[in-house]
């Protein structure tokens, strides 16, 4: 199962570098995990950029992906990650979600470099 960070989704939706390699994942039949934290981050970007199809894109995310709620287990793991690595809470929640669901977080965000459970992608 794939687990994409907001940076990967933004590259896909806004045609940023790396978007084509993310499209290959999204267009495949492989399952994709989507954290509610990702959903909030991505949807807020749609709204801030005033895209006219924000709700359509949000619905695409919710139908294409398996939605992962923030559970108590994820919250406690996120707290440990945040305390140890000084990550932003949203980033800690994402990394914790991946760890609990045994999915590596695929990201372009260098804040995750070297952290267990994260796979830093190279923009091509």
Residue frames relative to the residue before (quaternion, step in Angstrom):
aa qw qx qy qz dx dy dz
X 1.0000 0.0000 0.0000 0.0000 0.00 0.00 0.00
X 0.3459 -0.7281 0.5577 0.1980 3.55 -1.02 0.84
X 0.0677 -0.7602 0.6448 0.0418 3.55 -1.21 0.62
X 0.1000 -0.8398 0.5336 -0.0058 3.55 -0.27 1.33
X 0.4225 -0.6829 0.5446 0.2419 3.54 -1.02 0.89
X 0.6858 -0.4744 0.3601 0.4182 3.56 -1.28 0.32
X 0.6147 0.5606 -0.3533 0.4278 3.59 1.02 -0.73
X 0.6482 0.5039 -0.3130 0.4774 3.58 1.06 -0.72
X 0.6555 0.5015 -0.3100 0.4719 3.59 0.94 -0.84
X 0.6441 0.5169 -0.3285 0.4582 3.60 0.97 -0.78
X 0.6196 0.5307 -0.3407 0.4673 3.58 1.02 -0.77
X 0.6601 0.5107 -0.2953 0.4651 3.56 0.99 -0.85
X 0.7534 0.4284 -0.2310 0.4421 3.58 0.66 -1.10
X 0.7921 0.3218 -0.1578 0.4941 3.59 1.01 -0.73
X 0.5214 -0.6938 0.3874 0.3110 3.58 1.23 0.42
X 0.3168 0.7544 -0.5071 0.2709 3.56 1.11 0.70
X 0.6676 -0.4588 0.3671 0.4573 3.60 -1.23 0.24
X 0.7470 0.3346 -0.2919 0.4947 3.53 -0.92 0.98
X 0.4932 0.7013 -0.4048 0.3179 3.57 1.25 -0.31
X 0.6480 0.5261 -0.3256 0.4441 3.58 1.03 -0.76
X 0.6593 0.4831 -0.3322 0.4707 3.61 0.96 -0.72
X 0.6271 0.5058 -0.3381 0.4863 3.61 1.10 -0.57
X 0.5982 0.5669 -0.3551 0.4412 3.60 1.06 -0.74
X 0.6149 0.5524 -0.3520 0.4392 3.59 1.01 -0.72
X 0.6514 0.4891 -0.3037 0.4942 3.59 1.06 -0.73
X 0.6978 0.4894 -0.2764 0.4439 3.57 0.80 -1.06
X 0.7022 0.4681 -0.2632 0.4675 3.58 1.01 -0.80
X 0.5475 0.5988 -0.4044 0.4220 3.59 1.24 -0.20
X 0.5508 -0.6016 0.4633 0.3465 3.55 -1.32 0.04
X 0.4608 0.7004 -0.4413 0.3198 3.57 1.28 0.01
X 0.5248 -0.6436 0.4474 0.3319 3.59 -1.01 0.74
X 0.1606 -0.7629 0.6216 0.0757 3.54 -1.20 0.71
X 0.3033 -0.7324 0.5874 0.1628 3.54 -0.94 0.97
X 0.0545 -0.7792 0.6243 0.0138 3.58 -1.00 0.86
X 0.2999 -0.7512 0.5649 0.1633 3.55 -0.65 1.14
X 0.5533 -0.5837 0.4641 0.3712 3.58 -1.13 0.58
X 0.5700 0.5733 -0.3747 0.4538 3.59 1.19 -0.49
X 0.6379 0.5073 -0.3076 0.4910 3.59 1.00 -0.86
X 0.6410 0.5429 -0.3275 0.4326 3.54 0.87 -0.96
X 0.6730 0.4871 -0.2947 0.4722 3.60 0.89 -0.90
X 0.6584 0.5096 -0.3117 0.4580 3.60 0.92 -0.87
X 0.7004 0.4773 -0.2724 0.4555 3.56 0.84 -1.01
X 0.6735 0.4961 -0.3038 0.4561 3.58 0.86 -0.93
X 0.6279 0.5246 -0.3440 0.4607 3.60 1.02 -0.70
X 0.6303 0.5205 -0.3355 0.4682 3.59 1.06 -0.67
X 0.6102 0.5355 -0.3481 0.4688 3.58 1.03 -0.75
X 0.6956 0.4820 -0.2765 0.4555 3.57 0.86 -0.97
X 0.6638 0.5033 -0.3083 0.4593 3.60 0.97 -0.81
X 0.6961 0.4343 -0.2700 0.5040 3.56 1.08 -0.69
X 0.3605 -0.7825 0.4406 0.2521 3.56 1.38 0.08
X 0.2066 0.7735 -0.5701 0.1844 3.55 0.86 0.90
X 0.4835 -0.7010 0.4507 0.2677 3.55 -0.89 0.94
X 0.7305 0.3957 -0.2322 0.5059 3.56 1.20 -0.38
X 0.1641 0.8338 -0.5109 0.1299 3.60 1.14 0.62
X 0.7054 0.4562 -0.2779 0.4660 3.58 0.83 -0.93
X 0.6088 0.5409 -0.3469 0.4652 3.58 1.10 -0.65
X 0.6651 0.4875 -0.2985 0.4804 3.58 0.95 -0.87
X 0.6210 0.5338 -0.3369 0.4647 3.59 1.01 -0.79
X 0.6706 0.4905 -0.3008 0.4682 3.59 0.90 -0.87
X 0.5935 0.5521 -0.3602 0.4617 3.59 1.08 -0.69
X 0.6475 0.5212 -0.3149 0.4581 3.58 0.91 -0.95
X 0.7239 0.4710 -0.2521 0.4366 3.54 0.79 -1.03
X 0.7014 0.4298 -0.2822 0.4937 3.60 1.10 -0.52
X 0.6637 0.5074 -0.3080 0.4552 3.61 1.08 -0.66
X 0.7875 0.3495 -0.1397 0.4879 3.56 1.05 -0.79
X 0.4477 -0.6110 0.5733 0.3123 3.48 -1.40 0.28
X 0.3045 -0.7873 0.5125 0.1574 3.59 -0.52 1.18
X 0.1620 -0.7844 0.5954 0.0620 3.57 -0.88 1.03
X 0.3112 -0.7498 0.5624 0.1570 3.55 -0.66 1.16
X 0.4676 -0.6176 0.5353 0.3367 3.56 -1.28 0.29
X 0.1415 -0.7982 0.5846 0.0336 3.54 -0.49 1.25
X 0.6892 -0.4433 0.3607 0.4455 3.55 -1.29 0.06
X 0.6306 0.5353 -0.3260 0.4577 3.57 1.01 -0.81
X 0.6634 0.4875 -0.2989 0.4826 3.58 0.96 -0.87
X 0.6432 0.5311 -0.3250 0.4457 3.60 0.94 -0.84
X 0.6784 0.4802 -0.2986 0.4691 3.61 0.92 -0.85
X 0.6380 0.5025 -0.3253 0.4844 3.60 1.02 -0.75
X 0.6320 0.5254 -0.3280 0.4657 3.59 1.02 -0.77
X 0.6285 0.5318 -0.3346 0.4585 3.59 0.98 -0.76
X 0.6530 0.5004 -0.3123 0.4751 3.59 0.97 -0.85
X 0.6549 0.5121 -0.3082 0.4625 3.59 0.95 -0.89
X 0.6617 0.5139 -0.3024 0.4545 3.57 0.90 -0.95
X 0.6713 0.5018 -0.2936 0.4597 3.57 0.91 -0.90
X 0.7169 0.4608 -0.2533 0.4578 3.57 0.93 -0.90
X 0.8241 0.2689 -0.1014 0.4882 3.58 0.86 -0.97
X 0.3813 -0.7616 0.4531 0.2632 3.59 1.32 0.01
X 0.2855 0.7538 -0.5296 0.2643 3.57 1.03 0.83
X 0.5832 -0.5106 0.4763 0.4150 3.54 -1.28 0.30
X 0.6272 -0.5733 0.3667 0.3788 3.57 -1.08 0.68
X 0.6376 0.5244 -0.3398 0.4506 3.62 0.91 -0.83
X 0.6625 0.4945 -0.3068 0.4717 3.60 0.94 -0.84
X 0.6410 0.5161 -0.3219 0.4680 3.58 0.99 -0.81
X 0.6358 0.5243 -0.3244 0.4644 3.59 1.02 -0.77
X 0.6523 0.5094 -0.3177 0.4626 3.58 0.97 -0.81
X 0.6705 0.4874 -0.3066 0.4677 3.57 0.84 -0.93
X 0.6442 0.5182 -0.3144 0.4666 3.59 1.00 -0.80
X 0.6207 0.5409 -0.3387 0.4555 3.58 1.01 -0.79
X 0.6610 0.5055 -0.3007 0.4661 3.55 0.94 -0.88
X 0.6630 0.5084 -0.3106 0.4534 3.55 0.91 -0.88
X 0.6766 0.4915 -0.2980 0.4603 3.59 0.88 -0.92
X 0.7376 0.3830 -0.2191 0.5111 3.60 1.04 -0.74
X 0.4184 -0.7363 0.4370 0.3031 3.60 1.32 0.17
X 0.5005 0.5999 -0.4457 0.4370 3.55 0.98 0.98
X 0.3876 -0.7014 0.5468 0.2426 3.55 -0.94 0.86
X 0.3910 -0.7085 0.5406 0.2301 3.59 -0.86 0.99
X 0.1888 -0.7834 0.5867 0.0798 3.58 -0.62 1.17
X 0.1048 0.8329 -0.5179 0.1642 3.55 -0.47 1.22
X 0.3595 -0.6817 0.5863 0.2495 3.53 -1.33 0.38
X 0.5310 0.6670 -0.3789 0.3599 3.59 1.30 -0.22
X 0.3648 -0.7689 0.4821 0.2083 3.63 -0.50 1.15
X 0.4884 0.6588 -0.4378 0.3686 3.63 1.21 -0.18
X 0.6909 0.4776 -0.2687 0.4716 3.58 1.20 -0.51
X 0.3990 0.7473 -0.4658 0.2555 3.59 1.25 -0.14
X 0.8463 0.1823 -0.1654 0.4723 3.52 -0.95 1.02
X 0.5761 0.5947 -0.3877 0.4052 3.60 1.23 0.01
X 0.5258 -0.6354 0.4730 0.3099 3.54 -0.98 0.93
X 0.7900 0.2967 -0.2378 0.4809 3.54 -0.88 1.00
X 0.6852 0.4084 -0.2810 0.5337 3.57 1.31 0.06
X 0.1437 -0.7607 0.6285 0.0754 3.54 -1.11 0.76
X 0.2524 -0.7860 0.5509 0.1224 3.54 -0.45 1.24
X 0.2492 -0.7800 0.5637 0.1087 3.55 -0.72 1.16
X 0.3412 -0.7060 0.5800 0.2209 3.55 -1.22 0.53
X 0.4099 -0.7127 0.5135 0.2457 3.56 -0.80 1.02
X 0.0232 -0.7916 0.6100 -0.0261 3.56 -0.80 1.08
